[in-house]
Amino acid sequence: MRPVFTHDVVRDYQRLSETIQRRFDRALRFLLSHPRHPSLRAKKMEDQRDQEGRDIWEARVSRSHRMTFAINGDTYILYRIGPHEIGATRSNAACHRGTVGISFGRLMPSLGAYE
């Protein structure tokens, strides 16, 4: 599996504390390598779809933070990271493919294997 980051998720990540960024990095590694990892508690959100009609999923980053994403073949499209209440806010913005540069600096080494 490989990640695609929307502009919203990049912006969300930049606004997170360093501690939550590290937790997101870890959660994303689990999502890409072992999507049913118990710490993620990934679940399909009820009645939530993106503009392409794909189901929106939610996974746990920390006790208080979640990430939302959709699955398209072998790709996870990451929409948002934030407090539990972020819901399924969707982005019409263009997506970044692969790594996203400086905002995901700590994450880039682990993502190299997924490109």
N, C-alpha and C positions, 0 to 999 in steps of 0.2 A: 504494500500500500504506500501511497505517497500523499503528502499534504499539498493543498492549495490554500493560500492565505488571502482573504479579502482585505481590502483597505481598512475596513472596520476592525478586524481582528488585530491588524498591525497597530492601529491607533490604541485599541484597548490594551494590548500588551505593553506598549510604551508608557501607559498611565498606571500600570500596576506597580506595587511595591516589589522590591527585589526578591523578597521571600515568596510572594505569589508568582512572580515570573519563574522562579526555580521550580515551584510546584507545577506550574503549567508545562514547563519543559519536560518534567518527569511524566506527567499525565499524557502528554503528546507522544512520548516514546512508547509508553504502554499502549496507547491507542493504535499506533502504527505497527507494533510488533505482537501485541496480545490484546485485541479489542475487548475481550470478555474478562479482562483482569478485574478481580473483585473490587479493587480500590476505585475504579472508574464509575462503577454503578451506571453504566451507559444504558440509556433507555430511549425509545422512540417517544417523541412528544405527541400528545393527543391533538389531532386535528391541525397540525402544523406542517406546512409544506413550503418549499421555496418557490421561486417564480417558474422554475422548470418542472414543478410538480413532484420533486423528490421529498421524501419524508425528512423532517428535521429531527435530529437526535440531540440529546443532552448527556454530557459526561461530567463527573465530579473532578474538579481541580484541587479543591480543598473543602473543608467543612462549609465555608461561606461562599466559595466561588465555583462557577460552572463554565463550561465551554459548550457552544452549540455548533453543530456541523451537519452536513448532508453527505451521503455516500453516492458516488457516481462511478460505477465499475470498480477500478482499483485505486480510486482517489477519494480522499476525505476533503471536502470543501469546508474550511473553518470560517464560521460567520462571526461569532462574538466570544469574548471572555469577560466575565465580570461577576458581580454578586449574584447570588442564587436567583434573584428576581429578573435577570436579564431577559428571560423568556426566549422567544425565537425571533429576535430582531434580525431582519434580513438586510442584505446589502445589494444594491444594484451596481455597485462599483466594480470596476475591473478587478480580476484576481491576479495575485502574484503566484507564479509557479515555482516549486522547489523552495530554496531558501530565500529569505527576505532581507539579507544584508544585516546592517548593524542592529536593527531592533530585535533580531533573534540571534545575537552574537553567541551566547552560550549554547544555543541549540544547534547551530550550524554543523559542528562536527558530527553529531549524531544523525543529522538529516542527510549527510553526504551519502550514506549507504542506501537511502531510499530514492535517490534521483535516478 
